[in-house]
Amino acid sequence: MARKKFTTSLDEEVIKQLKLQAVKENTDASKIIEKLVKEYLQKMSDLREGS
């Protein structure tokens, strides 16, 4: 799947913690955000299908 830039705003402290976590995991913030968004979307899809 092609990647596309997406701009949003987050609390400064959240960004700081996200960047620190990315360093600890030897990855980048974008990959962490993408993983979390995919998990959230899957959860929401599962909830809709279950209701």
N, C-alpha and C positions, 0 to 999 in steps of 0.2 A: 504494500500500500504506500502511495506517495505521501510524503510529509509536507505540511503546509504551516507557515507561521501563524500563530494565534496570540494576540495581545490581550492581557487582562491586568487587573490591579489586585494586589494582595497586601495585607498588613506587612509593614516593614519587618516586624519580628518573625512573622511566618516565613518570609523570604529568607531571612538570616538562618533560621533553623533548617529550612529546606536545603539550602546550599551546604550547610555543615553536614547534614545527613547524607547528601549526595557524595561528598568527599569521603565520608566514612564507608560508604558502600561502593566506592570507586565507580561511580556512575555520574549522570548529570541530572539536574533538576527536572528537565523536560521528560526524561524517562520515568522518573518517579511520579510526576503529575499524570502522565499518560496512563501508567499502570493503575493509579488510584481512580482516575475517571472511568477507565474500562471496567474496573471492579464495581464502581457505583452504578454504572449503566446496566451491567448484568444483574445486579441486585434489584434494581428498579424493574427490569424486565421480568425477572422471576416473580416479584411481588404482584405485578399486573396479571401475569399468567395464572397465579394462584388464587386470585380474588374472584 
